[in-house]
């Protein structure tokens, strides 16, 4: 096993937008381009500034450097030697341990930043959505650390499937409700039409937005998709780049799972940026989604709303349609109808290769990973592991010694019921 913890926490976040071949503007329903002032009522102003930033690097406040230390940054890089041996592959597999944050996933990297900016602006409460509960847990932790409140709309099917996630959020003082809920006009309408509505991330976003807009002391916080969120996550890839360099390695293949794109972008964007600037050799970059929610592999690249009530501006992205209701797979964080606009550009241009893998194959990969590496991954992470295993087996067949890097974006210790059902444990 190789364990690399050395290195410093980056002092700047990386923004891929200046390095993209193009970036379609956000639009209002009347076709007008969205400007910063249109979003001031929704997000903290510094988040809005970062959302529209054309700067390649954005300074991380010293207070947040300290907060990152508190949540365990820099996170370690491991080599999966036992998995390599089990697969009999010549590939060298590395993974970044984002499961070691207080709430068990990468989501805290942006949650702590958004809560910090909200606190500095005098915001009293943040609202948000959550699927599997990793994002909700991260925001609940972060608002507690910054001394503000949180109201979290958890997709109803995940609220019922994963009861301990909501207890984590409540332990940090957050209010958690199943979505659709009776707290909003949109939620009440959906429940009237279908009392057993399973919910979706799009629905939960709509409810969180409605709740934020109804209270002048409340703003909204998002866990994926938008630029400022992905910028905050870039700390993952910057650390990994330094850690690999310290042991004389360069990745040939980058892998991450994708719901909206936050953990995938966090690991890969600093590397992709170097590739786009022609500062390094080309790498294969693989984005893995569930076959059950195939926004990249079967969706359309067009303007669409990010939420089910069509309250958000229009984003140009790969989408299954804002009214898409996904099946109740256990990887709740991957049950999103759309995709980050920046990642959509990379997929459209062929820089990132999308792959869809089903729940059974992903969960079987998770079991092999647990048996070899000793870690139980989140259902979302299991999709990335399944793609890594596919590639490592290909390398075995071809006799190629590739370096594969993936983001171990969350643990599965609160997801065991899903594994029990799917794998008949």
N, C-alpha and C positions, 0 to 999 in steps of 0.2 A: 504493500500500500504506500502511495506517496501522499503525504499530507502537507500542503503548503498554506501557511497562515501569514507568512511574512508579507510585508508591503504596507503602504500607507493608504488611508482612506483618501480617495481622490478629492481634490479641492474644488473641482468644477464638474458640473454635469455636461454631458455631450448631447447636442441637438443635431439630429440627422438632416433636418429640413434644408439647410444650406447646401448639402451635398447631394440631394436628390435631383434627378433630371428635370423634375417639375413637381409642383404641389398644387392641386386644384383648390381654389378658395372655398370656404364654407359659404352657403347661401341661405337667404331667407326664402320663404315660400313664394314671394313675389319676384324672385330672381336677383334681388339686391345682394351684393356681397356683404358678409358679416364683418362688422368692425369691432374693435375692442370694446367700445362703450355699450354695444348690444349685450355683452356678457357680464358686465359689472354687477348686475343684480343677482346673478346666479353664482359666480365664483369669486373668491378673494382676488383682489386686483393684481397682486403679483403673479398669481396663477394665470390670469388672463394675459398679462404682459409676456409671460413665458410661452403661452400658447401661440402668440403671433410673432415670436422672436425669430429674427434671421441671424442671430449670433450662433456661431458653432459651439461655443463653450459659455456656460453660465455659472457664475460664482456660487458656491454653496456657502450660506452664512455660517459663521463660526459656531453659533448655537446649534445648528443642525449637524455640524461635524461631531460635536459632543453627543448629540442625540443618536447619531449613527454608531458611535462607540458603545453607547448604552445598549443598543439592540444587537451588538455582536459583530460589527463591521471592523475590519474586512472579514468576510466569511471565507472559510477554507476551501481549497480545491483538493479533490481526492482523485486518485486513479483507481479504476475498477478492475484491479488485477484478478480477483476471483471470478468476476463475470467474464472477463477475457478468457480465462482458463476453461470455464464451463462451455464457452462457445467455440473453443479451440481456434480462436481468431488471432491473426498477427496484428490486428488493429490495437492501438493504444487508446483506451477510453478514459476520459476525464469528466468529472462532474463538479459543478459549483454548488455548495451546500447552502441554499437559501432557506432550508427548513429550520435553521437554527435561530431564527428570530424569536422573540417572546411569544408570538402567536403562530409560529410554524410555517411561514411562507415569505416570499419576496415582497408581498403587498405592503409591508411596513415601510419600505423605502420611500414610497410616495405618500402614504398616509401620514407619516410624521411630518413631512414637508408641508402638505396641505393644511394640516391642523395648526402647524406653526404659523403659517401665513394668515390663517383665519384668526388666530389668537392675537397676532400683531395688529390686525385690522379692527379688533374689538368685536368680532362675531361671537355670539353667545352659543350658537348651536349649528352643527352640520347635519345634513340629511344625506343618505345614500341608499343604494341598493346593494344586495349581495346575493350570490348564487349559492355556491358551496359553503360560504361563510368565512372563507379565508380573508377576503377583502373587508367584510364587516367586522371581523375580529381585529384586523389591523387598525381600522379606523377607530373602533372602540378603545383600543389600547392608546392610540395616539391622542385622541381627544382627552382621555383621562390624564395623560402626561402633560397636556397643554392647558388643562383646567377649563375645558368647555364641554358641552353636552353633545350627544349623538342620538339621532333617530334613524334606525336602520330598517329598511323594508327588505325582508328576506323572501326570496322566491318560495312560494308555498310548498312545492314538492320537496325542496331541500329543507325547508323548515320542519317538515314532517319526517324526512329521511334521516336528518342529522341533528337530533335534539341537542347534543352536547355543544355544538357550535354556538347555538343561541345562548347557552349558559355561559360560555366564555365571554360573549359580548356583554351579557348582563353583569358578570363579575366585574367588568371594567366600568359599569355604571351606565351603559347604553340602554335605550329603549328599543326593543326588537319586536316587530310585528310581521305576521305572514302576509305576503302580497300575492294576489290582490287583497286589500284590506277595507275595513269600514271607515278608515280615517280620511280617505280622499274621495272626491266626487268620482274620479275615474275608477277607483277600486270598487266603489259601491255599484257603479253601473255594470262592471264586469261580473260581479257576484250576483247581481239581479238576473243577468242573462244566463249565468252558469254558476250555481252555488259551489260546484266542485272544480272550478277553474284552477288548473295546476300552477298558474303563474308563469312568468318568464322574466329574463333580465330586462327586456324592453318594457314590460309592464311595471316592474319595480322601479326602473329609472323614472318613468312617468309619475309614479306616486311620490317619489323622493323630490322631484322637481316641483310638483304641485305643492307639497308641504313646505318647501323652501320659499316659494314665491308668495305664500300666504302669510309669512311672518317676516317682518323687516329685520329682525335680529338673527335670522337663519340664512345660511347659504348651503349650497349643494357641493358635494364632493364625489368625484368619479374615480373608479379604480382601474380603468383601462381606456383604450381607444384614442383619447385626445393627446395632443403633442406634449403638454406639460407633464402628463402622467408618465409617458414613455421617457421623457427627458430625465425625470427623477430616477427611473429604474436603470439608467445607463451606468450607474455606479457599479452594477454587477459585471458588465463586460469590461469596464476599465480595470477593475481589480483582477479579473481573470486574465486579461492580456498581460499585465505585469507579472502575475504568478506563473503563467506558462513560460514567459520570457526568462524568469529566474531559474528555470530548470532546462532551458535550451529547447523548448518545444514551440511549434507553431501549428495551429489547427488546420487540417485539410477539410474538415466537415464540421459544421455548426448545426445543432438540433435544438428545437424548443417546441413545446406545445402552444397552441393558439386558441384563445377564446376571442378576446378583443385585441390582444397582442402585447400586453404589458411585460410579461416575463420573457417572452421571446425577444422582444425589442431590447429589453434590458441587457440580455446577454449578447445578442448578435450585433446591435447597431454600431457600437464602437469598432467592431471588426469590419462590418460592411462599409462604414465610413472610410476606413483606410483603403478598402478595396475600390470604392468609388473614386477616391482621390489618387488611385494608382500608386499607393505607397506600399503595397504588398501583392503577393500572388493571389490569384482567384481561389475562392473556396466554394464548396458546395454548401448552400444554406437551406436547410430543410425545415419547413413549418408544418407541424402536425395538428390536424383537427380530427374530431370524431366523424365517422361516416354518417352518424345520425344527425349532425348539424354541419353540413358541408358548405359553408359560406364561400370558402376559397375555391374548392374544386367543382362546385355546381352552382354557385351564386352568380349574380350578374354584377358587372362593374358599372355602377351608375350612382346618381345622387339619391339618397334615401335618408329618412329620419333615424336617429339613434335610439328612439324610444317608441313604444307601442301606441301612445296617444298622439303622436306627431307634434309634440311640443318643442322638440329640439330643432335647431337649424338643420339644413340639409348638408350631409357630408358625402363626398364622392368616395365610394368604397365598394368592396365586394359585399353583396348582401343577399339574403334569402327573402327580404321584404320585412318591413317593420312590424307587420302584424303576424309574422311567423311565430307559432307556438311550438317549441321543440319538444321532442319526446323526453320522458323523465329518466334520462341516463344519470348515473351517479357522479359523473364529472361535471358538477354543477357550474364550475367556472368556465366551462367550454360551451355552455348552452346559450350562445349569443348569436343573433341573426346577422350581425355585421362584422366589420373588421376595421382596425385603425386605418385612417386614410393614408398615412405614410407607408404602412406595411402594404396596403393595397397597391400603391405605386410600384413597390418593389416586386410584388407578385405579378402585376401587369407587365412589367418590363423584363420578367424572367430572371431577375437577380435572386429572388427567393423562390424555391420550389415547394409547392404545397403537396401534402400527402394526407389522405384520410385513412384512419385506422379505427376498427370497430372496438366496442367495449370489451368483448371477450378476449381478443388478442392483446389488448392493452393490459387488462387485469392479469392475464397469464404472464405477461412480461414483468409485471409488478411482483408477482409471486417468485419468479426466478431471481429477480433483483434482491428480494428479501432473503432468499435462501443463500445467495452468494455474497452480497455486500452487507447484509444484516440490517438493512433499512427498509421500512414499509413506506412506500411513496404515496403521495396523494393520487387520487384517480386521474387528475389532470396530468401530473408528472408522468404517470404510467404510459400515457400516449407518446411522450417523448422517448421514454425507455424502449417502447416497442419499435420505434423507428430506428433507434440506435442499434438494437439487436438485429433488425433487418440488414442494416448497413454493415455491421460487423460480420454477419454471415456471408454477405456478398464479398467482403474482403477476404474471408477464408477461402471462398471458392476461387477467387482470382489470385490469391497469394499476395495481396497488397497490404502494406504496413501503413495504413492511414492513421492520423491522429484525429479522433472524434471528441468533440467537446459538447456537452449538453447541460442544460440548466435543471438542476434538481430543485424545482421551484416550491415544493411544499411536502410536508409529511402526511401520512395517511392514518395516524393513530386515532382520529375521530371518524374514520370512514370504513371501519371494519365491517359494519353491517352490509354495506354495498359489496365488499369483497366476498362476504359469506354467501350472499344471494347468488352472485354471478358465478363464483367458482365452486359453489356447493360445498363449502368448508364444513 
